[in-house]
Amino acid sequence: MAAALLRCTAACSPPHLRASKLPSRGHGRAMAVLEEARQLRLQYDLQKGQSRFFHRLPSGLGMEVIFQKGAGGGRKPPLVFVHGSFHAAWCWAEHWLPFFSGASYDCYAVSLLGQGESDLPMDAIAGSLQTHTSDLADFIRKELEIPPVLVGHSFGGLIVQSYISHAGAASSVSHASESVRKDSRAMLAGAVLLCSVPPSGNSGLVWRYLLSNPVAAFKVTLSLAAKAFANSLPLCKETFFSSTMDDGEVQRSKLNASLPVPSVPHGFVDVLVLGAGSDFILDAEGLKETGMFYGVEPVCLEGVAHDMMLDSSWEKGAEAILSWLKNLN
C-alpha cells in the first residue's frame, strides 16, 4: 500500500498535462485527455474495504472520492474528510478511514480539483475557496442521503468554514421559506476543524511569526509558498510532522480574496476546534481565534504535529474526534 507511494515530492510534481492548453481541441477531446492523464498518475493503493469513485461535478470534471463503509448497522452521520494544501484523499485513507469506519461511520475522503486523482480544471489555478466550497456542496447534495459531519484539515478547514457560512446565510435570509431554512440546517450534522486556517486567513499567522520567530516565519514561507519541503526531508518533517515521526514514514506520506469567512450564529452547528501542540504552521492564537469565532473552547493535543491524521500519534486526534462524535446531537 504505502510502499507504492513516492516521497512527498510526488505531490508537487507538475501534472502530466495542463488542462489550460486543451480547450482548442474541444471539450470532449479535453475530457478524454484528462482521463488519460489521470490514469497515468501514481495512484494510492487502497486498503482492504476501501474503494475509489469519481463524483462528476457540474463542470464535467471528476472529483476523486475514497470511500470506506462503516462496520455494523445504525444511522450515524457519514463523515466527509476535506484535505489541506499539498494533500489529497489519500492522507485520510492511511489511518483515519479504517479507524472511523471501524466505529460504524461511513467515510468519504475527497480530493479537491487538481489534487490526488481528481481532474485538473481548465483555468490557470486549480480553484478558489468559493469553487472548492461549491464542489463540496455538490458532492454532499448528490451523493449523501443524510447530513454529514465535515472534517477539514488546514486549508480544508477553511473550506468547511466557508460551507458552514453558506449554510448559515441560507438559513437566515429573511424572505426564505421555513422549509429552505430548515433544509440549510439539515445540510450539516456537525463540523471538525482540524489544525484549521482561522476564519481571517493565514496573514495573521505570518505576521505573528515574523514578529516573534523570524526563523520559523522563513521556514514556513520556504516550505509552503516555495514548496521547498518537496526536496528537503528535514524541512518536510519539521513542517508537517512530530520529531518522533520516522523518516521513512515522512517519505511515504506523499505530501503533494474571500476572507474573513462570514460568521454564523453561535450554536448554528456543533463544531469541534482541534489543534496540535507541536503544530509548526498553526499557532495558539490562530487556534484561539477559530474557537472564539464559533463560540467553543478549542482543544489542543500535546505531542501531535500539524498532519495529525498521518502523524505517529494519529490515534490521539482520532480518539478525541470519536469522543466528540459520540456526544453529538
C-alpha positions, 0 to 999 in steps of 0.5 A: 500500500504505502510502499507504492507511494513516492516521497512527498515530492510526488505531490508537487510534481507538475501534472502530466498535462495542463488542462489550460492548453486543451480547450482548442481541441474541444471539450470532449477531446479535453475530457478524454485527455484528462482521463488519460492523464489521470490514469497515468498518475501514481495512484494510492493503493487502497486498503482492504474495504476501501474503494475509489469513485469519481463524483462528476461535478457540474463542470464535467470534471471528476472529483476523486472520492475514497470511500470506506463503509462503516462496520455494523448497522445504525444511522450515524452521520457519514463523515466527509474528510476535506484535505489541506494544501499539498494533500489529497484523499489519500492522507485520510485513507492511511489511518483515519478511514479504517479507524472511523469506519471501524466505529460504524461511520461511513467515510468519504475522503475527497480530493479537491480539483487538481489534487490526488486523482481528481481532474485538473480544471481548465483555468490557470489555478486549480480553484478558489475557496468559493469553487472548492466550497461549491464542489463540496456542496455538490458532492454532499447534495448528490451523493449523501442521503443524510447530513454529514459531519465535515472534517477539514484539515488546514486549508480544508478547514477553511473550506468547511468554514466557508460551507458552514457560512453558506449554510448559515446565510441560507438559513437566515435570509429573511424572505426564505421559506421555513422549509429552505431554512430548515433544509440549510440546517439539515445540510450539516450534522456537525463540523471538525476543524482540524489544525484549521486556517482561522476564519481571517486567513493565514496573514495573521499567522505570518505576521505573528511569526515574523514578529516573534520567530523570524526563523520559523516565519522563513521556514514556513514561507520556504516550505509552503509558498516555495514548496521547498519541503518537496526536496528537503526531508528535514524541512518536510518533517519539521513542517508537517510532522512530530520529531518522533515521526520516522523518516521513512514514514515522512517519505511515504506520506506523499505530501503533494480574496474571500476572507474573513469567512462570514460568521454564523450564529453561535450554536448554528452547528456543533463544531469541534476546534482541534489543534496540535501542540507541536503544530509548526504552521498553526499557532495558539492564537490562530487556534484561539481565534477559530474557537472564539469565532464559533463560540467553543473552547478549542482543544489542543493535543500535546505531542501531535504535529500539524498532519495529525491524521498521518502523524505517529500519534494519529490515534490521539486526534482520532480518539478525541474526534470519536469522543466528540462524535459520540456526544453529538446531537 
